[in-house]
Amino acid sequence: MAEQMQAGPDREMLDVLKRISRNQEKLLEGQQTALELQRQQFDMARTQFERAERLNDRAEQIQETSARMVAAARKAMVVILPVIIFLVIYLTWLIFR
């Protein structure tokens, strides 16, 4: 009878240990899934960051080009505007002469 009493608690303990082991395996599987999702999100974030970096570089290039064009236009206006004013005055003189 004493052997049967010990067999019961031992069996229960073994069942509990098996359930704990199964639960731990399930938790590990869940953690692996979560880790894979985090890796995917990290890859997406890295891709977006790289794309944003390329866009910023392109925007800087466009701004530099624009600044050069504006500077060239200002220099040209220094020459062109007096010529235009002179021509308008000359044309006016020719008309009213």
Protein Blocks (a to p, Z undefined) as FASTA:
>chain_A
ZZmmmmmmmmmmmmmmmmmmmmmmmmmmmmmmmmmmmmmmmmmmmmmmmmmmmmmmmmmm
mmmmmmmmmmmmmmmmmmmmmmmmmmmmmmmmmmmZZ
